[in-house]
Amino acid sequence: MSVLLHVSDTHFGTEQPPVVEALVAMAHELRPDLVVFSGDITQRARRSQFAAARHFVDRLPAPALVLPGNHDIPLFNLWARVLHPYANYARQFGADLDPRWESPDVLVVGVKTTRRYRHKHGEVSAEQTARVVERLRRATPGQLRIVVTHQPVHVIGTHDEANLLRGAAAAVAAWAAAGADLVLGGHIHLPFAVPLSERYPDLPRQVWIAQAGTAVSARVRYEAPNSVNVIRNHPASAKTRFRIERWDYRASVADGGVGVFACVDVVEAMRAPLA
């Protein structure tokens, strides 16, 4: 079985130490094959915040696929934002802003959806969409095909409509036709897992979305605590279904105030057959 830990919006600079420790402990118990970070690694893209994030990643017992978010571009240093927007990010996580990872039964394709000329909104270009399509088409039949963005391709509340990824409709349709099974995202700090047919009823085949909340930051929404997702793909059922689990942080007064992450919801997602 392949197990992926999906972490988003850590916003280092606003992290809560007890939650960080609980997530490190959870990761060591889970022993995932990969940790996926879907953006907003830092709060203000400062070197010290990226260094803290790197230290956190180095404590995890698995390789990491890290994607930048809009908070990972300098906001107040306009010179750096225009000329070298990802310099501090690249010092810790490398220059590849569209990272990929694969195993015999999972393919993960990251897409950089942030732009230096946008404050928080994201977009996916036709060229990026085509590159993802090309990679999805080269996946093996047994691989669960996952695309990662920062900004969401679907939201479930009208107040989040403005946060939708620009270009998402065309991208999702193309990725679905090319075999995508799941899109992971963050940005809005609201966890949910639903089929994308809720927003795109004319998709050529079903694709799911799993949004993660903020993993360790104090910047939680009132209706959602710190949370992460776990994706499980069992080879015996890989051609027909996979599992999406939501794990929430629960504070504790014991053990020095360090709480735990616990599974609070499970979605058995069906894989649509390829045409």
Helices and strands as residue ranges (DSSP letters): E 2-7, H 17-30, E 34-38, H 47-58, E 64-67, G 70-72, H 78-83, H 87-93, E 100-103, E 106-110, H 126-137, E 144-148, G 158-163, H 168-178, E 182-185, E 192-195, G 196-198, E 208-211, E 227-233, E 241-250, G 255-257, E 260-270
